[in-house]
Amino acid sequence: MPLVFVVLALLAVMALAVLMLPLSIVLRYRAGTVRRMARGWTVTISFYAVTLSAAMFLFIAAAASVWIPGAFSVGVLGLLGGGALGLLGLFLTRWEVTPYSMHYTPSRWLILTITLLVAARLVYGFWRGWQAWRTIPGQESWLAASGAAGSMAAGAVVLGYYLVYWAGVRRRLTEYKRLTGKGLHAARR
């Protein structure tokens, strides 16, 4: 009887996660398209946090290559593809420069596209993992057959995008400070 409660609790948590997916997509989209003031400390923290995340991702992808063939190579390709999207994102970003501050608004269409592609890949990954788990014979790894490498690549696209995007925002803010003669304290207003 206690096993039934554990299974029901697990199913309830899974159902809650599935129901939260549409809400989290909308919230992620809204957060990603807000007009922001470029502040030196937030841009720097974001850049270094994404850099650390990308380094950890590459380390984990290299370790996962033991169980998931091609995990590292598709991870690197995902980072490169995301970097290209990051350059596109910098080009499509609306920049507003005043004598007192600099603001930026990321491209809504690009953020929506990346968010929906990653969400679709995650849903497909769960479905493919379920199918692989049910049908793969005992000798093969269901994890490798599940398409986990593709899901890792989708995550790498997001990391690559934000790595290049934050590097570009940081560079643009540094140039703005140099041209306007503003120091670190003046940019915090």
MOBELSUL-V192554 format. One record per backbone hydrogen bond with DSSP energy under -1.0 kcal/mol. CO is the residue of the C=O (numbers start at 0). NH is the residue of the N-H. E is the energy in kcal/mol with one decimal. If there is no record, write none. Layout:
# MOBELSUL-V192554
CO_NH_E / CO_NH_E
This chain:
# MOBELSUL-V192554
0_4_-1.1 / 1_5_-1.8 / 2_6_-2.4 / 3_7_-2.6 / 4_8_-2.5 / 5_9_-2.4 / 6_10_-2.5 / 7_11_-2.3 / 8_12_-2.1 / 9_13_-2.3 / 10_14_-2.5 / 11_15_-2.2 / 12_16_-2.2 / 13_17_-2.2 / 14_18_-2.4 / 15_19_-1.7 / 19_23_-2.9 / 20_24_-2.1 / 21_25_-2.0 / 22_26_-2.5 / 23_27_-2.3 / 24_28_-2.3 / 25_29_-2.4 / 26_30_-2.4 / 27_31_-1.9 / 35_103_-2.5 / 38_42_-2.4 / 39_43_-2.3 / 40_44_-2.3 / 41_45_-2.4 / 42_46_-2.5 / 43_47_-2.5 / 44_48_-2.5 / 45_49_-2.3 / 46_50_-2.2 / 47_51_-2.4 / 48_52_-2.2 / 49_53_-2.7 / 50_54_-2.2 / 51_55_-2.5 / 52_56_-2.5 / 53_57_-2.4 / 54_58_-2.0 / 55_59_-2.7 / 56_60_-3.0 / 57_61_-2.2 / 58_62_-2.1 / 59_63_-2.7 / 60_64_-1.0 / 62_65_-1.3 / 63_66_-1.2 / 63_67_-3.3 / 67_70_-1.9 / 69_73_-2.5 / 70_74_-1.5 / 71_75_-2.5 / 72_76_-2.4 / 73_77_-2.3 / 74_78_-2.2 / 75_79_-2.4 / 76_80_-2.7 / 77_81_-2.7 / 78_82_-2.2 / 79_83_-2.0 / 80_84_-2.0 / 81_85_-2.2 / 82_86_-2.0 / 83_87_-2.0 / 84_88_-2.8 / 85_89_-2.2 / 86_90_-2.0 / 87_91_-2.3 / 88_92_-1.0 / 93_104_-2.0 / 95_102_-3.1 / 100_97_-2.9 / 101_37_-3.3 / 102_95_-2.9 / 103_35_-2.8 / 104_93_-2.5 / 106_110_-2.0 / 107_111_-2.6 / 108_112_-2.4 / 109_113_-2.5 / 110_114_-2.5 / 111_115_-2.7 / 112_116_-2.5 / 113_117_-2.3 / 114_118_-2.3 / 115_119_-2.7 / 116_120_-2.3 / 117_121_-2.3 / 118_122_-2.4 / 119_123_-2.6 / 120_124_-2.6 / 121_125_-2.3 / 122_126_-2.4 / 123_127_-3.3 / 124_128_-2.5 / 125_129_-2.2 / 126_130_-2.4 / 127_131_-2.9 / 128_132_-2.5 / 129_133_-1.6 / 130_134_-1.6 / 131_135_-2.3 / 140_144_-1.9 / 141_145_-1.2 / 142_147_-1.1 / 146_150_-1.5 / 147_151_-2.3 / 148_152_-2.1 / 149_153_-1.9 / 150_154_-1.9 / 151_155_-2.2 / 152_156_-1.9 / 153_157_-1.4 / 154_158_-2.2 / 155_159_-3.1 / 156_160_-2.5 / 157_161_-2.5 / 158_162_-2.4 / 159_163_-2.1 / 160_164_-2.7 / 161_165_-2.7 / 162_166_-1.7 / 163_167_-2.3 / 164_168_-2.5 / 165_169_-2.4 / 166_170_-2.3 / 167_171_-2.5 / 168_172_-2.5 / 169_173_-2.3 / 170_174_-2.2 / 171_175_-2.3 / 172_176_-2.5 / 173_177_-2.1 / 174_178_-2.6 / 175_179_-2.2 / 176_180_-1.2 / 176_181_-1.1 / 182_186_-1.3
